[in-house]
Amino acid sequence: MAYVDGFVVAVPKKNLAAYKKLSMLCGKVWREHGALDYREWVADDVKPGKWTSFPRAVKKKPSETVVFAWITYKSRAARDKINAKVMNDPRLKVLMDASNAPFDAKRMIYGGFESLVKV
């Protein structure tokens, strides 16, 4: 059964081009290691909620935007194997050094999800 890693992150608008470049590299690396799909989406209609929302969840600042993304795998086991390879891929060294990333990784929300409904 398919498995998805999802994440939401605040990205400074001034860094969006650099973030997109990094995302393109990440997508390439994840796909080369076996991910079925890699998608990232930038906020277009995402308003702060009264109690919770994407902007509140990542503590979005006025100078930032929200990115919502997911990576699809064949299964949880496939995801675990692929992510182990990805984390050792030298092309993604920038992700391992958060000081060089074009976003604040401490405010990233992420997790793995099993499929519940497919229509």
C-alpha positions as CSV (number, residue, x, y, z in Angstrom):
1,M,0.0,0.0,0.0
2,A,1.3,3.5,-0.9
3,Y,2.9,5.6,1.8
4,V,3.5,9.4,2.0
5,D,5.9,11.7,3.8
6,G,4.2,15.1,4.1
7,F,5.7,18.4,5.3
8,V,4.8,22.0,5.7
9,V,7.5,24.7,6.0
10,A,7.7,28.5,6.1
11,V,10.0,29.9,3.4
12,P,11.2,33.5,3.3
13,K,9.8,35.0,0.1
14,K,13.2,36.4,-0.8
15,N,14.6,32.8,-0.7
16,L,11.8,31.2,-2.8
17,A,14.0,30.9,-5.9
18,A,16.8,29.2,-3.9
19,Y,14.2,27.0,-2.2
20,K,12.8,26.0,-5.5
21,K,16.3,25.1,-6.8
22,L,16.9,23.0,-3.7
23,S,13.5,21.4,-4.1
24,M,14.2,20.4,-7.7
25,L,17.4,18.7,-6.5
26,C,15.6,17.0,-3.7
27,G,12.9,15.7,-6.0
28,K,15.6,14.4,-8.4
29,V,17.5,12.6,-5.6
30,W,14.3,11.1,-4.0
31,R,13.1,9.9,-7.4
32,E,16.5,8.4,-8.3
33,H,16.5,6.5,-5.0
34,G,13.0,5.1,-5.7
35,A,10.3,7.6,-4.6
36,L,7.2,7.3,-6.8
37,D,6.4,11.0,-6.7
38,Y,7.7,14.3,-5.2
39,R,5.5,17.4,-5.1
40,E,5.9,20.8,-3.5
41,W,3.2,23.6,-3.6
42,V,3.5,27.2,-2.6
43,A,0.6,28.9,-0.7
44,D,-1.9,30.8,-2.8
45,D,-5.1,30.8,-0.6
46,V,-3.8,30.1,2.9
47,K,-5.2,32.4,5.5
48,P,-4.2,32.5,9.2
49,G,-6.9,30.7,11.3
50,K,-8.3,31.8,14.6
51,W,-6.8,28.8,16.4
52,T,-4.9,26.8,13.8
53,S,-3.8,27.0,10.2
54,F,-0.8,26.3,8.0
55,P,0.6,29.8,8.7
56,R,0.1,29.4,12.5
57,A,1.5,25.8,12.4
58,V,4.9,27.0,11.0
59,K,4.9,30.4,12.8
60,K,4.9,32.2,9.4
61,K,6.3,35.7,9.5
62,P,4.9,38.4,7.2
63,S,8.0,38.1,5.0
64,E,7.4,34.4,4.4
65,T,5.2,32.1,2.5
66,V,4.1,28.5,3.2
67,V,5.1,25.4,1.2
68,F,3.1,22.2,1.5
69,A,4.7,19.1,0.1
70,W,4.7,15.3,-0.1
71,I,6.8,12.4,-1.3
72,T,5.0,9.2,-2.3
73,Y,6.5,5.7,-1.9
74,K,5.3,2.2,-2.6
75,S,5.2,1.3,1.1
76,R,6.5,2.3,4.5
77,A,9.4,-0.2,4.1
78,A,10.3,1.3,0.8
79,R,10.2,4.8,2.3
80,D,12.6,3.7,5.1
81,K,15.1,2.3,2.6
82,I,14.8,5.2,0.3
83,N,15.2,7.8,3.0
84,A,18.3,6.1,4.4
85,K,19.9,6.4,0.9
86,V,18.8,10.0,0.5
87,M,20.2,11.0,3.9
88,N,23.6,9.6,2.8
89,D,23.5,11.2,-0.7
90,P,26.3,13.8,-0.9
91,R,24.2,16.1,-3.2
92,L,21.9,16.9,-0.2
93,K,24.7,17.9,2.2
94,V,23.0,21.4,2.3
95,L,20.0,19.8,4.0
96,M,22.2,18.3,6.8
97,D,23.6,21.8,7.6
98,A,20.5,23.8,8.5
99,S,22.5,27.1,8.6
100,N,22.8,26.9,4.8
101,A,19.2,26.0,4.0
102,P,16.9,28.7,2.5
103,F,14.3,28.1,5.2
104,D,14.1,27.6,9.0
105,A,14.1,23.8,9.4
106,K,13.2,24.0,13.1
107,R,9.7,25.2,12.1
108,M,9.1,22.4,9.6
109,I,6.3,20.1,10.3
110,Y,6.6,16.6,8.8
111,G,5.6,13.0,9.2
112,G,4.8,9.7,7.5
113,F,1.2,8.7,6.6
114,E,-0.6,5.5,5.6
115,S,-3.3,5.6,2.9
116,L,-6.8,5.9,4.3
117,V,-9.0,6.7,1.3
118,K,-8.4,6.6,-2.5
119,V,-11.3,7.5,-4.7
